[in-house]
Amino acid sequence: MASEWGTSVFMNPPYSKPRPWVKKAYEESLRGKVIVGLLRGDTSANWFHEFVLGKAELRFIRGRLTFAPPQWEKAATRSLCLDNSNLEK
Protein backbone atom coordinates (compact mmCIF):
# COMPACT_ATOMS: atom_id res chain seq x y z
CA MET A 1 0.00 0.00 0.00
CA ALA A 2 2.98 2.33 0.35
CA SER A 3 3.73 2.37 -3.38
CA GLU A 4 2.02 4.75 -5.78
CA TRP A 5 -0.39 3.00 -8.12
CA GLY A 6 -0.34 3.29 -11.91
CA THR A 7 -2.59 5.57 -13.93
CA SER A 8 -5.37 2.98 -14.12
CA VAL A 9 -5.92 0.10 -11.71
CA PHE A 10 -8.34 -2.80 -11.26
CA MET A 11 -8.61 -4.04 -7.70
CA ASN A 12 -10.43 -6.96 -6.14
CA PRO A 13 -9.63 -6.58 -2.44
CA PRO A 14 -10.38 -9.24 0.16
CA TYR A 15 -14.03 -8.98 1.08
CA SER A 16 -13.13 -9.58 4.73
CA LYS A 17 -10.87 -6.48 5.00
CA PRO A 18 -11.50 -4.05 2.12
CA ARG A 19 -10.94 -0.83 4.10
CA PRO A 20 -7.19 -0.31 3.47
CA TRP A 21 -7.66 -1.03 -0.22
CA VAL A 22 -10.67 1.26 -0.59
CA LYS A 23 -8.89 4.03 1.32
CA LYS A 24 -5.84 3.69 -0.94
CA ALA A 25 -8.07 3.69 -4.04
CA TYR A 26 -9.73 6.90 -2.87
CA GLU A 27 -6.37 8.56 -2.18
CA GLU A 28 -5.04 7.51 -5.60
CA SER A 29 -8.22 8.79 -7.30
CA LEU A 30 -7.51 12.22 -5.82
CA ARG A 31 -4.23 12.11 -7.78
CA GLY A 32 -6.16 11.63 -11.02
CA LYS A 33 -5.89 7.83 -11.22
CA VAL A 34 -8.71 5.72 -12.65
CA ILE A 35 -9.60 2.98 -10.19
CA VAL A 36 -12.08 0.17 -10.84
CA GLY A 37 -12.89 -1.94 -7.82
CA LEU A 38 -14.89 -5.08 -7.34
CA LEU A 39 -16.25 -4.63 -3.83
CA ARG A 40 -18.84 -6.33 -1.72
CA GLY A 41 -22.10 -4.41 -1.80
CA ASP A 42 -22.12 -3.55 1.90
CA THR A 43 -23.65 -0.08 2.02
CA SER A 44 -23.74 -0.19 5.84
CA ALA A 45 -19.95 -0.40 6.20
CA ASN A 46 -18.08 2.67 7.41
CA TRP A 47 -15.53 2.42 4.57
CA PHE A 48 -18.37 2.65 2.05
CA HIS A 49 -19.56 5.97 3.49
CA GLU A 50 -16.05 7.36 4.02
CA PHE A 51 -14.49 6.54 0.67
CA VAL A 52 -17.13 5.46 -1.87
CA LEU A 53 -20.58 7.02 -1.45
CA GLY A 54 -20.69 10.39 -3.20
CA LYS A 55 -17.07 10.02 -4.29
CA ALA A 56 -17.28 7.33 -6.96
CA GLU A 57 -19.51 6.11 -9.75
CA LEU A 58 -21.29 3.00 -8.52
CA ARG A 59 -22.60 0.03 -10.47
CA PHE A 60 -24.36 -2.66 -8.50
CA ILE A 61 -24.33 -6.17 -9.89
CA ARG A 62 -27.43 -8.28 -9.41
CA GLY A 63 -26.75 -11.69 -7.91
CA ARG A 64 -23.44 -13.36 -7.17
CA LEU A 65 -20.45 -13.37 -9.49
CA THR A 66 -18.94 -16.63 -10.66
CA PHE A 67 -15.45 -16.44 -12.10
CA ALA A 68 -15.01 -20.00 -13.30
CA PRO A 69 -16.79 -23.30 -12.93
CA PRO A 70 -15.27 -25.27 -10.03
CA GLN A 71 -13.83 -27.95 -12.33
CA TRP A 72 -11.64 -25.30 -14.04
CA GLU A 73 -10.18 -23.77 -10.89
CA LYS A 74 -7.51 -26.41 -10.28
CA ALA A 75 -6.48 -26.84 -13.90
CA ALA A 76 -6.34 -23.24 -15.12
CA THR A 77 -4.56 -20.15 -13.95
CA ARG A 78 -6.53 -16.94 -13.75
CA SER A 79 -5.74 -14.18 -16.21
CA LEU A 80 -7.10 -10.93 -17.55
CA CYS A 81 -6.52 -10.37 -21.26
CA LEU A 82 -6.83 -7.01 -22.98
CA ASP A 83 -6.90 -6.44 -26.72
CA ASN A 84 -4.63 -3.46 -27.34
CA SER A 85 -4.31 -3.90 -31.09
CA ASN A 86 -6.17 -0.63 -31.72
CA LEU A 87 -3.89 1.48 -29.55
CA GLU A 88 -1.57 3.93 -31.22
CA LYS A 89 1.99 2.69 -31.29
VENGIDA-V512767 format. One record per backbone hydrogen bond with DSSP energy under -0.5 kcal/mol. CO is the residue of the C=O (numbers start at 1). NH is the residue of the N-H. If there is no record, write none. Layout:
co->CO nh->NH
co->CO nh->NH
This chain:
co->7 nh->34
co->9 nh->36
co->11 nh->38
co->14 nh->17
co->18 nh->21
co->18 nh->22
co->19 nh->23
co->20 nh->24
co->21 nh->25
co->22 nh->26
co->23 nh->27
co->24 nh->28
co->25 nh->29
co->26 nh->30
co->28 nh->31
co->28 nh->33
co->29 nh->32
co->33 nh->35
co->34 nh->9
co->36 nh->11
co->37 nh->39
co->40 nh->42
co->41 nh->43
co->42 nh->45
co->45 nh->49
co->46 nh->50
co->47 nh->51
co->48 nh->52
co->48 nh->53
co->52 nh->55
co->52 nh->56
co->60 nh->62
co->69 nh->72
co->69 nh->73
co->70 nh->73
co->70 nh->74
co->72 nh->76
co->82 nh->84
co->84 nh->87
